[in-house]
């Protein structure tokens, strides 16, 4: 009986302390002119749930990274409404990653490394960069137009200088730069052999990557092999070779050997993912693999 009396007394004392705490709080509020009351237990639980959700959301955002892509029209986003056959490979890249990676594609039609900087587009990327982010850099198609004083750059001159700047300033923001050689154009000679259209620009990218110790996505070689494998006729399936009237009654015919359709852009992404898997393991960890897949990613052969 004695122990029961002690427990009963302790319970009454605890309830008394709770009452006094609430009364003191209410008295203080009344004296200060603030009409507050201790919230009911249900409201406290609700507030706690909101705070907990905010913390979880903040942690999820902290653990996410952004993959920024910069380059030209072969990488750029294209309009999809109304129906449009063209796609840039950077436009298709998001689906290859888990939700932990957000792809921001800054690539623009007609831009060289020179005009991308001159127009302030690179500054926008730098403003958005956070530690732990990645930047894929692919220029060349428009840098090669040396007869255009506004866009053209010398491969082992201003071009490499600009690439080195992208690398340096990305690293200054504690992000990881990744270089990519320019994707191939579809140009065959009379014997059905794919011919080079990029000259020294892929070599310049490789030299900068080696000098700066930057991961290199070898998209030039990979896309050349793919286009050559398909041959002069079947390779049209990758590019914007579209009969008149296919996408709209009044749409014109396209025979474009530079820009990809949706299928071609996705095939370039396939090749880019192979390179990421081999050379950028920190980013490859976020690839949206099939749950059944355990083997290293290798390029699929066309049939």
C-alpha positions as CSV (number, residue, x, y, z in Angstrom):
1,X,0.0,0.0,0.0
2,X,2.8,2.3,0.8
3,X,4.3,2.0,-2.7
4,X,0.8,2.7,-4.3
5,X,0.5,5.8,-2.2
6,X,3.9,7.1,-3.3
7,X,3.0,6.5,-7.0
8,X,-0.4,8.2,-6.5
9,X,1.4,11.2,-4.9
10,X,3.9,11.4,-7.8
11,X,1.2,11.3,-10.4
12,X,-0.7,14.2,-8.7
13,X,2.5,16.2,-8.4
14,X,3.3,15.8,-12.1
15,X,-0.2,16.8,-13.1
16,X,0.1,19.9,-10.8
17,X,3.4,20.9,-12.5
18,X,1.7,20.7,-15.9
19,X,-1.2,22.8,-14.8
20,X,1.2,25.4,-13.3
21,X,3.3,25.6,-16.4
22,X,0.2,26.2,-18.5
23,X,-1.2,28.7,-16.1
24,X,2.1,30.6,-15.9
25,X,2.3,30.7,-19.7
26,X,-1.3,32.0,-20.0
27,X,-0.7,34.6,-17.3
28,X,2.4,35.8,-19.1
29,X,0.5,36.1,-22.3
30,X,-2.3,38.1,-20.7
31,X,0.1,40.5,-19.1
32,X,1.8,41.1,-22.4
33,X,-1.4,41.6,-24.3
34,X,-0.8,38.5,-26.5
35,X,-3.7,36.2,-26.8
36,X,-2.0,32.8,-26.9
37,X,-2.8,29.4,-25.4
38,X,-0.8,26.2,-25.3
39,X,-2.0,24.3,-28.5
40,X,-3.9,21.1,-28.2
41,X,-1.8,17.9,-28.5
42,X,-3.2,17.2,-32.0
43,X,-1.9,20.6,-33.2
44,X,1.5,19.9,-31.7
45,X,1.6,16.6,-33.6
46,X,0.6,18.3,-36.8
47,X,3.3,21.0,-36.4
48,X,5.9,18.3,-35.7
49,X,4.9,16.4,-38.9
50,X,5.2,19.6,-41.0
51,X,8.7,20.3,-39.5
52,X,9.7,16.7,-40.0
53,X,8.6,16.7,-43.7
54,X,10.5,20.0,-44.2
55,X,13.6,18.5,-42.8
56,X,13.3,15.3,-45.0
57,X,12.7,17.5,-48.1
58,X,15.7,19.6,-47.3
59,X,17.9,16.5,-46.9
60,X,16.6,15.1,-50.2
61,X,17.5,18.4,-51.9
62,X,20.9,18.4,-50.3
63,X,21.6,14.9,-51.6
64,X,20.5,15.7,-55.1
65,X,22.9,17.0,-57.8
66,X,22.5,18.9,-61.1
67,X,24.0,17.8,-64.3
68,X,24.5,21.0,-66.5
69,X,25.0,20.5,-70.2
70,X,26.4,23.2,-72.5
71,X,26.9,23.0,-76.2
72,X,25.3,23.5,-79.6
73,X,22.2,22.5,-81.6
74,X,23.1,18.8,-81.6
75,X,22.6,18.8,-77.8
76,X,20.0,21.6,-77.4
77,X,16.3,21.3,-76.4
78,X,13.9,21.4,-79.3
79,X,10.2,22.3,-79.3
80,X,7.8,19.3,-79.1
81,X,4.4,21.1,-79.6
82,X,3.4,21.3,-82.4
83,X,5.0,18.0,-83.5
84,X,8.6,18.4,-84.4
85,X,11.0,15.5,-85.5
86,X,14.2,17.1,-84.2
87,X,15.7,16.4,-80.8
88,X,19.0,17.3,-79.1
89,X,20.7,14.5,-77.2
90,X,20.9,16.7,-74.1
91,X,17.1,17.0,-74.2
92,X,16.8,13.2,-73.8
93,X,19.4,12.7,-71.1
94,X,17.1,13.2,-68.0
95,X,15.4,9.8,-68.5
96,X,18.7,8.0,-68.1
97,X,19.2,9.2,-64.5
98,X,17.4,8.6,-61.2
99,X,15.5,11.4,-59.4
100,X,18.7,12.2,-57.5
101,X,20.0,13.9,-60.7
102,X,18.4,16.9,-62.4
103,X,19.6,17.7,-65.9
104,X,19.7,21.4,-66.9
105,X,20.3,21.7,-70.6
106,X,21.8,25.1,-71.5
107,X,22.9,24.1,-75.0
108,X,21.7,26.5,-77.8
109,X,21.3,26.2,-81.5
110,X,24.2,27.8,-83.5
111,X,26.4,28.5,-80.6
112,X,30.2,28.1,-80.5
113,X,32.3,28.1,-77.4
114,X,33.0,31.8,-78.3
115,X,29.4,33.0,-78.6
116,X,28.2,30.9,-75.6
117,X,30.6,33.0,-73.5
118,X,30.0,36.3,-75.3
119,X,26.2,36.1,-74.9
120,X,26.4,35.7,-71.2
121,X,25.1,32.1,-71.3
122,X,28.1,30.7,-69.4
123,X,27.6,33.3,-66.7
124,X,24.1,31.9,-66.1
125,X,25.5,28.4,-65.7
126,X,28.0,29.6,-63.2
127,X,25.3,31.3,-61.2
128,X,23.4,28.0,-61.0
129,X,26.4,25.8,-60.1
130,X,26.6,24.2,-56.7
131,X,29.3,22.1,-55.1
132,X,29.0,18.5,-56.3
133,X,27.3,19.3,-59.6
134,X,28.6,18.2,-63.0
135,X,29.0,20.0,-66.3
136,X,29.2,18.3,-69.7
137,X,30.8,20.5,-72.3
138,X,30.4,19.8,-76.0
139,X,31.3,22.4,-78.7
140,X,32.9,22.1,-82.1
141,X,30.3,22.2,-84.8
142,X,30.1,26.0,-84.9
143,X,33.6,26.7,-83.7
144,X,34.7,25.0,-87.0
145,X,33.0,27.8,-89.0
146,X,36.1,29.9,-89.1
147,X,34.7,32.1,-92.0
148,X,32.3,33.5,-89.4
149,X,34.2,35.9,-87.3
150,X,31.6,35.9,-84.6
151,X,31.5,32.2,-84.0
152,X,34.7,30.6,-85.5
153,X,37.7,29.7,-83.3
154,X,41.0,28.1,-84.0
155,X,41.1,24.5,-82.7
156,X,44.5,24.9,-80.9
157,X,43.9,28.6,-80.1
158,X,40.7,30.3,-78.8
159,X,38.8,27.0,-78.8
160,X,41.1,25.3,-76.3
161,X,41.3,28.5,-74.3
162,X,37.6,28.6,-74.0
163,X,37.4,24.9,-73.0
164,X,40.1,25.5,-70.4
165,X,38.0,28.4,-69.0
166,X,34.9,26.3,-68.7
167,X,37.0,23.7,-66.8
168,X,38.7,26.2,-64.5
169,X,35.6,28.1,-63.6
170,X,33.6,24.9,-63.0
171,X,36.2,23.7,-60.6
172,X,36.2,27.1,-58.8
173,X,32.6,26.3,-58.0
174,X,33.6,22.9,-56.6
175,X,31.8,21.2,-59.5
176,X,33.1,18.5,-61.9
177,X,33.7,19.4,-65.6
178,X,33.4,16.7,-68.2
179,X,34.5,17.3,-71.8
180,X,32.8,15.6,-74.8
181,X,34.2,15.4,-78.4
182,X,31.6,16.7,-81.0
183,X,29.2,14.1,-82.4
184,X,29.7,13.0,-86.0
185,X,27.9,14.3,-89.0
186,X,26.5,11.9,-91.6
187,X,28.8,12.4,-94.6
188,X,29.8,9.4,-96.8
189,X,32.1,9.3,-99.8
190,X,31.3,7.5,-103.1
191,X,32.7,4.3,-101.6
192,X,30.3,4.4,-98.7
193,X,32.9,5.3,-96.1
194,X,32.1,7.9,-93.5
195,X,34.3,11.0,-93.9
196,X,35.6,13.3,-91.1
197,X,34.1,16.7,-90.9
198,X,35.5,18.0,-87.6
199,X,39.2,18.3,-88.5
200,X,41.4,19.1,-85.5
201,X,38.6,20.0,-83.1
202,X,38.2,16.5,-81.6
203,X,42.0,16.3,-81.2
204,X,42.0,19.7,-79.4
205,X,39.3,18.4,-77.0
206,X,41.3,15.3,-76.2
207,X,44.5,17.4,-75.6
208,X,42.7,19.7,-73.2
209,X,41.1,16.7,-71.4
210,X,44.6,15.1,-71.0
211,X,46.3,18.3,-69.9
212,X,43.6,19.3,-67.4
213,X,42.9,15.7,-66.2
214,X,39.2,15.9,-67.1
215,X,36.9,13.0,-67.9
216,X,36.4,12.8,-71.6
217,X,33.2,11.4,-73.3
218,X,34.5,10.2,-76.7
219,X,31.3,10.8,-78.6
220,X,33.0,11.7,-81.9
221,X,34.5,8.2,-82.2
222,X,31.5,6.4,-80.8
223,X,29.0,8.2,-83.1
224,X,31.3,7.7,-86.1
225,X,31.3,3.9,-85.5
226,X,27.5,3.9,-85.1
227,X,26.9,5.8,-88.3
228,X,29.5,3.8,-90.3
229,X,28.0,0.6,-89.0
230,X,24.5,1.6,-90.3
231,X,25.9,2.7,-93.6
232,X,24.7,5.4,-96.0
233,X,21.1,4.5,-96.1
234,X,20.2,3.1,-92.7
235,X,22.0,5.9,-90.9
236,X,19.4,8.3,-92.1
237,X,17.2,6.8,-89.3
238,X,19.3,8.7,-86.8
239,X,19.1,12.1,-88.4
240,X,16.4,14.6,-89.5
241,X,15.6,12.9,-92.8
242,X,11.9,13.5,-92.9
243,X,9.6,13.2,-96.0
244,X,7.3,16.2,-96.7
245,X,4.0,16.1,-95.0
246,X,5.0,13.6,-92.3
247,X,4.6,15.8,-89.3
248,X,2.0,18.2,-90.7
249,X,0.1,18.5,-94.0
250,X,2.2,21.5,-95.1
251,X,5.5,20.4,-93.5
252,X,8.5,20.4,-95.8
253,X,11.0,17.7,-96.5
254,X,14.2,17.6,-94.4
255,X,17.5,15.9,-95.5
256,X,19.6,17.0,-92.5
257,X,22.9,15.1,-91.8
258,X,23.8,17.1,-88.7
259,X,20.8,17.1,-86.4
260,X,19.1,14.1,-84.8
261,X,15.6,12.9,-84.6
262,X,14.2,11.5,-81.3
263,X,15.6,8.0,-82.0
264,X,19.0,9.3,-83.0
265,X,19.3,11.6,-80.0
266,X,18.4,8.6,-77.7
267,X,21.2,6.5,-79.4
268,X,23.7,9.3,-78.7
269,X,22.6,9.2,-75.1
270,X,23.1,5.5,-75.0
271,X,26.7,6.1,-76.2
272,X,27.2,8.9,-73.7
273,X,26.0,6.7,-70.8
274,X,28.6,4.0,-71.8
275,X,31.3,6.7,-71.5
276,X,29.9,8.0,-68.2
277,X,29.9,4.5,-66.8
278,X,33.5,4.0,-67.7
279,X,34.9,7.4,-66.9
280,X,32.7,9.3,-64.3
281,X,31.8,6.7,-61.6
282,X,30.5,9.4,-59.2
283,X,27.9,10.4,-61.8
284,X,27.4,6.8,-63.1
285,X,26.2,5.9,-59.6
286,X,23.0,7.8,-60.3
287,X,22.2,6.1,-63.6
288,X,18.6,4.8,-63.9
289,X,19.5,1.2,-64.4
290,X,17.1,-1.7,-64.7
291,X,16.7,-3.4,-61.3
292,X,17.8,-6.7,-63.0
293,X,20.9,-5.2,-64.5
294,X,24.2,-5.9,-62.8
295,X,26.6,-6.0,-65.8
296,X,28.6,-3.0,-67.0
297,X,26.9,-0.9,-69.7
298,X,28.1,-1.6,-73.2
299,X,27.0,-0.1,-76.5
300,X,24.1,-1.9,-78.2
301,X,24.8,-2.9,-81.8
302,X,22.5,-1.8,-84.5
303,X,20.9,-4.4,-86.7
